[in-house]
Amino acid sequence: MTTEMRKLVEELCSPACAGRKPGTKEGDAARAAVVSALRGAGLDPHEQPVPGLRGANVVAILPGDVERYVLVGAHFDHLGKLGGQVYWGADDNAAAVGILLEVSRALAAKRPTGRGVILAAFDGEEPPHFTQNTMGSIFFACDQAGALPEPLRDHASMLVGMLESKLA
Protein backbone atom coordinates (compact mmCIF):
# COMPACT_ATOMS: atom_id res chain seq x y z
CA MET A 1 0.00 0.00 0.00
CA THR A 2 1.43 3.38 -0.97
CA THR A 3 1.64 6.27 1.45
CA GLU A 4 -0.97 8.26 -0.50
CA MET A 5 -3.36 5.32 -0.64
CA ARG A 6 -3.02 4.64 3.08
CA LYS A 7 -3.48 8.33 3.89
CA LEU A 8 -6.73 8.47 1.89
CA VAL A 9 -8.15 5.28 3.42
CA GLU A 10 -7.28 6.51 6.92
CA GLU A 11 -8.86 9.90 6.19
CA LEU A 12 -12.05 8.28 4.86
CA CYS A 13 -12.22 6.19 8.05
CA SER A 14 -11.43 9.07 10.40
CA PRO A 15 -13.79 10.84 12.82
CA ALA A 16 -13.96 13.79 10.37
CA CYS A 17 -15.60 11.48 7.80
CA ALA A 18 -17.30 9.22 10.42
CA GLY A 19 -19.14 6.76 8.21
CA ARG A 20 -19.36 9.01 5.12
CA LYS A 21 -23.16 9.11 4.91
CA PRO A 22 -24.32 11.23 1.94
CA GLY A 23 -25.88 14.56 2.83
CA THR A 24 -23.96 14.91 6.09
CA LYS A 25 -20.92 17.01 6.96
CA GLU A 26 -18.99 13.73 7.19
CA GLY A 27 -20.10 12.76 3.68
CA ASP A 28 -19.05 16.20 2.44
CA ALA A 29 -15.65 15.80 4.15
CA ALA A 30 -15.18 12.41 2.47
CA ARG A 31 -16.01 13.84 -0.95
CA ALA A 32 -13.54 16.71 -0.36
CA ALA A 33 -10.86 14.16 0.60
CA VAL A 34 -11.43 12.24 -2.64
CA VAL A 35 -11.29 15.43 -4.74
CA SER A 36 -8.07 16.49 -3.00
CA ALA A 37 -6.46 13.06 -3.44
CA LEU A 38 -7.31 12.94 -7.16
CA ARG A 39 -5.93 16.46 -7.64
CA GLY A 40 -2.78 15.35 -5.84
CA ALA A 41 -2.56 12.45 -8.30
CA GLY A 42 -2.43 14.92 -11.19
CA LEU A 43 -6.07 14.87 -12.29
CA ASP A 44 -8.69 17.58 -12.63
CA PRO A 45 -11.76 16.04 -10.95
CA HIS A 46 -15.18 17.65 -10.90
CA GLU A 47 -18.23 17.02 -8.76
CA GLN A 48 -21.39 15.71 -10.39
CA PRO A 49 -24.27 16.61 -8.04
CA VAL A 50 -26.84 13.82 -7.70
CA PRO A 51 -30.37 15.29 -7.36
CA GLY A 52 -32.19 14.04 -4.28
CA LEU A 53 -29.01 12.70 -2.68
CA ARG A 54 -27.56 15.90 -1.15
CA GLY A 55 -24.23 14.51 -2.31
CA ALA A 56 -22.19 14.21 -5.49
CA ASN A 57 -20.05 11.84 -7.52
CA VAL A 58 -16.42 12.79 -8.15
CA VAL A 59 -15.38 12.27 -11.78
CA ALA A 60 -12.13 12.77 -13.70
CA ILE A 61 -11.62 12.03 -17.39
CA LEU A 62 -8.36 11.15 -19.11
CA PRO A 63 -8.90 11.30 -22.87
CA GLY A 64 -7.29 8.65 -25.02
CA ASP A 65 -6.52 8.51 -28.72
CA VAL A 66 -10.00 7.26 -29.65
CA GLU A 67 -13.53 8.23 -28.59
CA ARG A 68 -14.04 5.11 -26.48
CA TYR A 69 -13.73 4.92 -22.72
CA VAL A 70 -13.13 2.53 -19.86
CA LEU A 71 -14.80 3.42 -16.57
CA VAL A 72 -12.95 2.64 -13.35
CA GLY A 73 -15.07 3.30 -10.30
CA ALA A 74 -15.53 2.79 -6.59
CA HIS A 75 -17.90 4.35 -4.07
CA PHE A 76 -16.74 6.55 -1.22
CA ASP A 77 -19.92 6.69 0.88
CA HIS A 78 -20.93 4.31 3.65
CA LEU A 79 -23.68 3.91 6.23
CA GLY A 80 -22.69 6.74 8.55
CA LYS A 81 -23.91 6.59 12.15
CA LEU A 82 -26.71 4.26 13.19
CA GLY A 83 -27.96 3.96 16.73
CA GLY A 84 -25.00 5.91 18.06
CA GLN A 85 -22.49 3.58 16.38
CA VAL A 86 -20.21 4.73 13.55
CA TYR A 87 -19.89 2.37 10.59
CA TRP A 88 -16.38 3.21 9.38
CA GLY A 89 -16.50 1.30 6.08
CA ALA A 90 -12.82 0.50 5.61
CA ASP A 91 -13.67 -2.53 3.46
CA ASP A 92 -16.88 -1.07 2.08
CA ASN A 93 -15.52 0.85 0.36
CA ALA A 94 -12.63 3.07 1.47
CA ALA A 95 -9.99 0.51 0.43
CA ALA A 96 -11.37 0.41 -3.11
CA VAL A 97 -11.28 4.22 -3.29
CA GLY A 98 -7.61 3.94 -2.31
CA ILE A 99 -7.09 1.57 -5.24
CA LEU A 100 -8.96 4.00 -7.51
CA LEU A 101 -6.49 6.69 -6.38
CA GLU A 102 -3.47 4.55 -7.27
CA VAL A 103 -4.91 3.63 -10.68
CA SER A 104 -5.56 7.35 -11.22
CA ARG A 105 -2.02 8.26 -10.24
CA ALA A 106 -0.53 5.67 -12.61
CA LEU A 107 -2.74 6.74 -15.52
CA ALA A 108 -2.07 10.46 -14.94
CA ALA A 109 1.68 9.78 -14.98
CA LYS A 110 1.47 7.83 -18.25
CA ARG A 111 -1.54 9.07 -20.20
CA PRO A 112 -3.53 6.30 -21.88
CA THR A 113 -3.22 5.47 -25.53
CA GLY A 114 -6.21 3.96 -27.25
CA ARG A 115 -9.33 4.28 -25.10
CA GLY A 116 -9.73 7.10 -22.64
CA VAL A 117 -10.42 6.45 -18.98
CA ILE A 118 -13.19 7.83 -16.78
CA LEU A 119 -12.31 7.63 -13.09
CA ALA A 120 -15.37 7.89 -10.88
CA ALA A 121 -15.88 7.89 -7.13
CA PHE A 122 -19.60 7.37 -6.62
CA ASP A 123 -21.74 8.67 -3.76
CA GLY A 124 -25.03 7.22 -2.52
CA GLU A 125 -24.32 3.53 -3.13
CA GLU A 126 -25.62 2.36 0.26
CA PRO A 127 -29.25 2.06 1.46
CA PRO A 128 -31.59 3.89 1.18
CA HIS A 129 -30.12 4.99 -2.16
CA PHE A 130 -29.06 1.54 -3.37
CA THR A 131 -30.94 0.70 -6.61
CA GLN A 132 -32.78 4.05 -6.53
CA ASN A 133 -32.40 6.98 -8.93
CA THR A 134 -30.45 8.75 -6.15
CA MET A 135 -27.73 6.08 -6.33
CA GLY A 136 -24.61 7.78 -7.66
CA SER A 137 -23.65 5.16 -10.24
CA ILE A 138 -27.20 4.91 -11.58
CA PHE A 139 -27.43 8.69 -11.88
CA PHE A 140 -24.02 8.78 -13.59
CA ALA A 141 -25.05 6.13 -16.13
CA CYS A 142 -28.39 7.82 -16.89
CA ASP A 143 -26.87 11.31 -17.02
CA GLN A 144 -24.19 10.12 -19.46
CA ALA A 145 -26.63 8.32 -21.78
CA GLY A 146 -25.78 9.51 -25.26
CA ALA A 147 -22.96 11.74 -24.03
CA LEU A 148 -20.22 9.16 -24.57
CA PRO A 149 -19.71 7.00 -27.63
CA GLU A 150 -20.35 3.29 -27.20
CA PRO A 151 -19.11 0.99 -26.00
CA LEU A 152 -18.28 2.18 -22.53
CA ARG A 153 -16.47 -0.57 -20.64
CA ASP A 154 -16.28 -0.50 -16.88
CA HIS A 155 -14.69 -1.88 -13.78
CA ALA A 156 -16.03 -1.20 -10.32
CA SER A 157 -14.09 -2.03 -7.17
CA MET A 158 -16.14 -3.23 -4.23
CA LEU A 159 -15.35 -4.74 -0.84
CA VAL A 160 -11.61 -4.90 -1.32
CA GLY A 161 -9.94 -6.89 1.45
CA MET A 162 -13.16 -7.77 3.28
CA LEU A 163 -12.33 -8.70 6.87
CA GLU A 164 -14.42 -10.42 9.45
CA SER A 165 -14.58 -7.63 11.96
CA LYS A 166 -17.01 -5.29 13.61
CA LEU A 167 -15.40 -2.33 11.82
CA ALA A 168 -16.89 -3.18 8.39
C-alpha positions as a Markdown table, in Angstrom:
| # | Residue | x | y | z |
|---|---|---|---|---|
| 1 | Met | 0.0 | 0.0 | 0.0 |
| 2 | Thr | 1.4 | 3.4 | -1.0 |
| 3 | Thr | 1.6 | 6.3 | 1.5 |
| 4 | Glu | -1.0 | 8.3 | -0.5 |
| 5 | Met | -3.4 | 5.3 | -0.6 |
| 6 | Arg | -3.0 | 4.6 | 3.1 |
| 7 | Lys | -3.5 | 8.3 | 3.9 |
| 8 | Leu | -6.7 | 8.5 | 1.9 |
| 9 | Val | -8.2 | 5.3 | 3.4 |
| 10 | Glu | -7.3 | 6.5 | 6.9 |
| 11 | Glu | -8.9 | 9.9 | 6.2 |
| 12 | Leu | -12.0 | 8.3 | 4.9 |
| 13 | Cys | -12.2 | 6.2 | 8.0 |
| 14 | Ser | -11.4 | 9.1 | 10.4 |
| 15 | Pro | -13.8 | 10.8 | 12.8 |
| 16 | Ala | -14.0 | 13.8 | 10.4 |
| 17 | Cys | -15.6 | 11.5 | 7.8 |
| 18 | Ala | -17.3 | 9.2 | 10.4 |
| 19 | Gly | -19.1 | 6.8 | 8.2 |
| 20 | Arg | -19.4 | 9.0 | 5.1 |
| 21 | Lys | -23.2 | 9.1 | 4.9 |
| 22 | Pro | -24.3 | 11.2 | 1.9 |
| 23 | Gly | -25.9 | 14.6 | 2.8 |
| 24 | Thr | -24.0 | 14.9 | 6.1 |
| 25 | Lys | -20.9 | 17.0 | 7.0 |
| 26 | Glu | -19.0 | 13.7 | 7.2 |
| 27 | Gly | -20.1 | 12.8 | 3.7 |
| 28 | Asp | -19.0 | 16.2 | 2.4 |
| 29 | Ala | -15.7 | 15.8 | 4.1 |
| 30 | Ala | -15.2 | 12.4 | 2.5 |
| 31 | Arg | -16.0 | 13.8 | -0.9 |
| 32 | Ala | -13.5 | 16.7 | -0.4 |
| 33 | Ala | -10.9 | 14.2 | 0.6 |
| 34 | Val | -11.4 | 12.2 | -2.6 |
| 35 | Val | -11.3 | 15.4 | -4.7 |
| 36 | Ser | -8.1 | 16.5 | -3.0 |
| 37 | Ala | -6.5 | 13.1 | -3.4 |
| 38 | Leu | -7.3 | 12.9 | -7.2 |
| 39 | Arg | -5.9 | 16.5 | -7.6 |
| 40 | Gly | -2.8 | 15.4 | -5.8 |
| 41 | Ala | -2.6 | 12.5 | -8.3 |
| 42 | Gly | -2.4 | 14.9 | -11.2 |
| 43 | Leu | -6.1 | 14.9 | -12.3 |
| 44 | Asp | -8.7 | 17.6 | -12.6 |
| 45 | Pro | -11.8 | 16.0 | -11.0 |
| 46 | His | -15.2 | 17.6 | -10.9 |
| 47 | Glu | -18.2 | 17.0 | -8.8 |
| 48 | Gln | -21.4 | 15.7 | -10.4 |
| 49 | Pro | -24.3 | 16.6 | -8.0 |
| 50 | Val | -26.8 | 13.8 | -7.7 |
| 51 | Pro | -30.4 | 15.3 | -7.4 |
| 52 | Gly | -32.2 | 14.0 | -4.3 |
| 53 | Leu | -29.0 | 12.7 | -2.7 |
| 54 | Arg | -27.6 | 15.9 | -1.2 |
| 55 | Gly | -24.2 | 14.5 | -2.3 |
| 56 | Ala | -22.2 | 14.2 | -5.5 |
| 57 | Asn | -20.0 | 11.8 | -7.5 |
| 58 | Val | -16.4 | 12.8 | -8.2 |
| 59 | Val | -15.4 | 12.3 | -11.8 |
| 60 | Ala | -12.1 | 12.8 | -13.7 |
| 61 | Ile | -11.6 | 12.0 | -17.4 |
| 62 | Leu | -8.4 | 11.1 | -19.1 |
| 63 | Pro | -8.9 | 11.3 | -22.9 |
| 64 | Gly | -7.3 | 8.6 | -25.0 |
| 65 | Asp | -6.5 | 8.5 | -28.7 |
| 66 | Val | -10.0 | 7.3 | -29.7 |
| 67 | Glu | -13.5 | 8.2 | -28.6 |
| 68 | Arg | -14.0 | 5.1 | -26.5 |
| 69 | Tyr | -13.7 | 4.9 | -22.7 |
| 70 | Val | -13.1 | 2.5 | -19.9 |
| 71 | Leu | -14.8 | 3.4 | -16.6 |
| 72 | Val | -12.9 | 2.6 | -13.3 |
| 73 | Gly | -15.1 | 3.3 | -10.3 |
| 74 | Ala | -15.5 | 2.8 | -6.6 |
| 75 | His | -17.9 | 4.3 | -4.1 |
| 76 | Phe | -16.7 | 6.5 | -1.2 |
| 77 | Asp | -19.9 | 6.7 | 0.9 |
| 78 | His | -20.9 | 4.3 | 3.6 |
| 79 | Leu | -23.7 | 3.9 | 6.2 |
| 80 | Gly | -22.7 | 6.7 | 8.6 |
| 81 | Lys | -23.9 | 6.6 | 12.1 |
| 82 | Leu | -26.7 | 4.3 | 13.2 |
| 83 | Gly | -28.0 | 4.0 | 16.7 |
| 84 | Gly | -25.0 | 5.9 | 18.1 |
| 85 | Gln | -22.5 | 3.6 | 16.4 |
| 86 | Val | -20.2 | 4.7 | 13.6 |
| 87 | Tyr | -19.9 | 2.4 | 10.6 |
| 88 | Trp | -16.4 | 3.2 | 9.4 |
| 89 | Gly | -16.5 | 1.3 | 6.1 |
| 90 | Ala | -12.8 | 0.5 | 5.6 |
| 91 | Asp | -13.7 | -2.5 | 3.5 |
| 92 | Asp | -16.9 | -1.1 | 2.1 |
| 93 | Asn | -15.5 | 0.9 | 0.4 |
| 94 | Ala | -12.6 | 3.1 | 1.5 |
| 95 | Ala | -10.0 | 0.5 | 0.4 |
| 96 | Ala | -11.4 | 0.4 | -3.1 |
| 97 | Val | -11.3 | 4.2 | -3.3 |
| 98 | Gly | -7.6 | 3.9 | -2.3 |
| 99 | Ile | -7.1 | 1.6 | -5.2 |
| 100 | Leu | -9.0 | 4.0 | -7.5 |
| 101 | Leu | -6.5 | 6.7 | -6.4 |
| 102 | Glu | -3.5 | 4.5 | -7.3 |
| 103 | Val | -4.9 | 3.6 | -10.7 |
| 104 | Ser | -5.6 | 7.3 | -11.2 |
| 105 | Arg | -2.0 | 8.3 | -10.2 |
| 106 | Ala | -0.5 | 5.7 | -12.6 |
| 107 | Leu | -2.7 | 6.7 | -15.5 |
| 108 | Ala | -2.1 | 10.5 | -14.9 |
| 109 | Ala | 1.7 | 9.8 | -15.0 |
| 110 | Lys | 1.5 | 7.8 | -18.3 |
| 111 | Arg | -1.5 | 9.1 | -20.2 |
| 112 | Pro | -3.5 | 6.3 | -21.9 |
| 113 | Thr | -3.2 | 5.5 | -25.5 |
| 114 | Gly | -6.2 | 4.0 | -27.2 |
| 115 | Arg | -9.3 | 4.3 | -25.1 |
| 116 | Gly | -9.7 | 7.1 | -22.6 |
| 117 | Val | -10.4 | 6.5 | -19.0 |
| 118 | Ile | -13.2 | 7.8 | -16.8 |
| 119 | Leu | -12.3 | 7.6 | -13.1 |
| 120 | Ala | -15.4 | 7.9 | -10.9 |
| 121 | Ala | -15.9 | 7.9 | -7.1 |
| 122 | Phe | -19.6 | 7.4 | -6.6 |
| 123 | Asp | -21.7 | 8.7 | -3.8 |
| 124 | Gly | -25.0 | 7.2 | -2.5 |
| 125 | Glu | -24.3 | 3.5 | -3.1 |
| 126 | Glu | -25.6 | 2.4 | 0.3 |
| 127 | Pro | -29.2 | 2.1 | 1.5 |
| 128 | Pro | -31.6 | 3.9 | 1.2 |
| 129 | His | -30.1 | 5.0 | -2.2 |
| 130 | Phe | -29.1 | 1.5 | -3.4 |
| 131 | Thr | -30.9 | 0.7 | -6.6 |
| 132 | Gln | -32.8 | 4.0 | -6.5 |
| 133 | Asn | -32.4 | 7.0 | -8.9 |
| 134 | Thr | -30.5 | 8.8 | -6.2 |
| 135 | Met | -27.7 | 6.1 | -6.3 |
| 136 | Gly | -24.6 | 7.8 | -7.7 |
| 137 | Ser | -23.7 | 5.2 | -10.2 |
| 138 | Ile | -27.2 | 4.9 | -11.6 |
| 139 | Phe | -27.4 | 8.7 | -11.9 |
| 140 | Phe | -24.0 | 8.8 | -13.6 |
| 141 | Ala | -25.1 | 6.1 | -16.1 |
| 142 | Cys | -28.4 | 7.8 | -16.9 |
| 143 | Asp | -26.9 | 11.3 | -17.0 |
| 144 | Gln | -24.2 | 10.1 | -19.5 |
| 145 | Ala | -26.6 | 8.3 | -21.8 |
| 146 | Gly | -25.8 | 9.5 | -25.3 |
| 147 | Ala | -23.0 | 11.7 | -24.0 |
| 148 | Leu | -20.2 | 9.2 | -24.6 |
| 149 | Pro | -19.7 | 7.0 | -27.6 |
| 150 | Glu | -20.4 | 3.3 | -27.2 |
| 151 | Pro | -19.1 | 1.0 | -26.0 |
| 152 | Leu | -18.3 | 2.2 | -22.5 |
| 153 | Arg | -16.5 | -0.6 | -20.6 |
| 154 | Asp | -16.3 | -0.5 | -16.9 |
| 155 | His | -14.7 | -1.9 | -13.8 |
| 156 | Ala | -16.0 | -1.2 | -10.3 |
| 157 | Ser | -14.1 | -2.0 | -7.2 |
| 158 | Met | -16.1 | -3.2 | -4.2 |
| 159 | Leu | -15.3 | -4.7 | -0.8 |
| 160 | Val | -11.6 | -4.9 | -1.3 |
| 161 | Gly | -9.9 | -6.9 | 1.4 |
| 162 | Met | -13.2 | -7.8 | 3.3 |
| 163 | Leu | -12.3 | -8.7 | 6.9 |
| 164 | Glu | -14.4 | -10.4 | 9.4 |
| 165 | Ser | -14.6 | -7.6 | 12.0 |
| 166 | Lys | -17.0 | -5.3 | 13.6 |
| 167 | Leu | -15.4 | -2.3 | 11.8 |
| 168 | Ala | -16.9 | -3.2 | 8.4 |
